[in-house]
Amino acid sequence: MPETIPATFKPTRWSLVLQSQGQGVQAARALEELCVAYWFPLYSWSRRFGAAPEDAEDYVQGFFVQVLQKQLFAAANPDLGKLRTFMLTAFRRHVHDEQRKESRQKRGGGQIISFDAAEAEAWYEVEQIEGESADHMFDRQWALTVLDQAMVKLEQQAAARGKSAEFAILRPFLTGEADVDDYERAGQQIGMSANTCKVAVHRLRARFREALRSEVSETQPDGGSVDEEMGYLMQVLRGA
């Protein structure tokens, strides 16, 4: 694997998977980004699958240890399907392998990602839905992760334009924490009329949709339907 990605090649989530199998700083950064983005969907799947909190943490840590040490993603092929499906399939196989072993790697023996186990369990308690399957919970947490990543992109774009303060005020209109009655209040905070603020929110929502499509496209195989994947993820969230 090349140590760097050519400037003309736009990095995607799939390219991070492939790049994480390399050596050196660039590969380590790629793996770290994957870990930070996707550890909780994996943790929530293992908890819903029946693992105790400490075992769920072991599974996630052990999974990323194997990705690093055993080149677990070496056979990854973005032409074969969705990153979401690939990640869960690889993790499910890892968990099943671990459960078949008579003894598992001692806890704490290898940690790739740092996360607060108590905080992870608190999130899980809030996020779990009674009767939900492990696979459905994984898909739902994946959908929320995709939304979060799109929001981060939007925030970075705003910062690049020197609009961080404005974004912070308008963001609640994207998350449902603000409604039409709040246009005047928000507008006053950033020196806009209510109508101008409404237009700004409309444009921000359009940019968020673009960021979301971009994020989803990064997890799809070449030629994969972004609309289909977006529709499925939104269906998962609505069903919750």
VENURRA-V466167 format. One record per residue. N is the residue number from 1. SS is DSSP state (H for helix, E for strand, L for the rest). Layout:
# VENURRA-V466167
n;ss
N;SS
N;SS
This chain:
# VENURRA-V466167
n;ss
1;L
2;L
3;L
4;L
5;L
6;L
7;L
8;L
9;L
10;L
11;L
12;L
13;H
14;H
15;H
16;H
17;H
18;H
19;H
20;L
21;L
22;L
23;L
24;L
25;H
26;H
27;H
28;H
29;H
30;H
31;H
32;H
33;H
34;H
35;H
36;H
37;H
38;H
39;H
40;H
41;H
42;H
43;H
44;H
45;H
46;H
47;H
48;H
49;L
50;L
51;L
52;L
53;H
54;H
55;H
56;H
57;H
58;H
59;H
60;H
61;H
62;H
63;H
64;H
65;H
66;H
67;H
68;H
69;H
70;L
71;L
72;L
73;L
74;L
75;L
76;L
77;L
78;L
79;L
80;L
81;L
82;L
83;H
84;H
85;H
86;H
87;H
88;H
89;H
90;H
91;H
92;H
93;H
94;H
95;H
96;H
97;H
98;H
99;H
100;H
101;L
102;L
103;L
104;L
105;L
106;L
107;L
108;L
109;L
110;L
111;L
112;L
113;L
114;L
115;L
116;L
117;H
118;H
119;H
120;H
121;H
122;H
123;H
124;H
125;H
126;H
127;H
128;L
129;L
130;L
131;L
132;L
133;L
134;H
135;H
136;H
137;H
138;H
139;H
140;H
141;H
142;H
143;H
144;H
145;H
146;H
147;H
148;H
149;H
150;H
151;H
152;H
153;H
154;H
155;H
156;H
157;H
158;H
159;H
160;H
161;L
162;L
163;L
164;H
165;H
166;H
167;H
168;H
169;H
170;H
171;H
172;H
173;H
174;H
175;H
176;L
177;L
178;L
179;L
180;H
181;H
182;H
183;H
184;H
185;H
186;H
187;H
188;H
189;H
190;L
191;L
192;L
193;L
194;H
195;H
196;H
197;H
198;H
199;H
200;H
201;H
202;H
203;H
204;H
205;H
206;H
207;H
208;H
209;H
210;H
211;H
212;H
213;H
214;H
215;H
216;H
217;H
218;L
219;L
220;L
221;L
222;L
223;L
224;L
225;L
226;H
227;H
228;H
229;H
230;H
231;H
232;H
233;H
234;H
235;H
236;H
237;H
238;H
239;H
240;L
